[in-house]
Amino acid sequence: MRYAEMTENICTNIAECDDPGFAAEMGWVSLPDGLGIGDALENGNWTRSESKTELGPPPVAEPPWKPLEDRILFLEQQMSAMTVNAGAF
């Protein structure tokens, strides 16, 4: 379940938690879907922040690794350079 960390009735952080007791101990309040940071809670009623910009889904990032063939080629080049440099001594 999503919970809001509140500062002066404004959601300042969002937490995921499966333990309602822990959430209550932390002072978090249940956060309905579609609401988030910057939204306000007063007298049990949520108000969506006017200044929010809909960002849409995050862009799909390229994986941080290269294809296996590229990594093998890189390692072969490194090993070759080490072999050539080892003969220089």
C-alpha positions in Angstrom: 0.0 0.0 0.0 1.2 3.5 -0.7 1.5 6.0 2.1 2.3 9.7 2.3 4.7 11.4 4.6 3.2 14.8 5.4 4.7 18.1 6.3 2.2 20.9 7.1 -0.6 18.9 5.4 1.4 18.5 2.1 2.7 15.2 0.9 6.4 15.5 0.9 7.4 11.8 0.3 5.8 8.5 -0.7 6.4 5.1 0.9 5.4 1.6 0.0 4.6 -0.5 3.1 2.7 -3.7 3.7 2.4 -3.2 7.4 -0.4 -0.6 8.4 0.8 -0.7 12.0 4.3 0.4 11.0 2.9 3.1 8.7 0.8 4.4 11.6 3.9 4.4 13.9 5.8 6.5 11.3 2.9 8.9 11.0 2.2 8.1 7.4 -1.3 8.4 5.9 -2.9 6.2 3.2 -2.3 7.8 -0.2 -5.0 7.1 -2.9 -4.0 6.3 -6.4 -3.4 9.3 -8.6 -2.2 11.5 -5.8 1.4 12.2 -4.8 4.1 14.6 -3.7 2.7 18.2 -3.5 -0.9 17.1 -2.9 -2.6 18.3 0.2 -4.7 16.6 2.9 -7.0 18.7 5.0 -9.9 17.4 7.2 -9.6 14.0 5.6 -10.0 15.4 2.0 -7.2 15.2 -0.5 -6.6 18.1 -2.9 -4.5 17.7 -6.0 -1.8 20.3 -6.4 -2.5 22.8 -9.2 1.2 23.1 -10.1 1.7 19.5 -11.0 2.9 18.6 -14.5 1.9 15.2 -15.9 5.2 13.6 -16.9 3.9 10.4 -18.4 5.8 7.2 -18.2 9.6 7.4 -17.8 11.7 6.9 -20.9 13.0 3.4 -21.6 16.7 3.4 -20.8 19.3 1.4 -22.7 20.7 -1.5 -20.6 23.9 -0.5 -18.8 25.7 -3.5 -20.5 26.8 -4.1 -24.0 26.0 -7.3 -26.0 28.2 -10.3 -25.0 30.0 -10.2 -28.3 31.2 -6.6 -27.7 32.4 -7.5 -24.2 34.3 -10.5 -25.4 36.0 -8.4 -28.2 36.9 -5.8 -25.6 38.4 -8.4 -23.3 40.4 -10.0 -26.1 41.8 -6.5 -27.1 42.8 -5.9 -23.5 44.5 -9.3 -23.2 46.3 -8.7 -26.5 47.5 -5.3 -25.3 48.7 -6.8 -22.0 50.6 -9.5 -23.9 52.3 -7.0 -26.2 53.2 -4.7 -23.2 54.5 -7.6 -21.2 57.2 -8.3 -23.9 58.4 -4.6 -23.6 60.0 -5.2 -20.2 
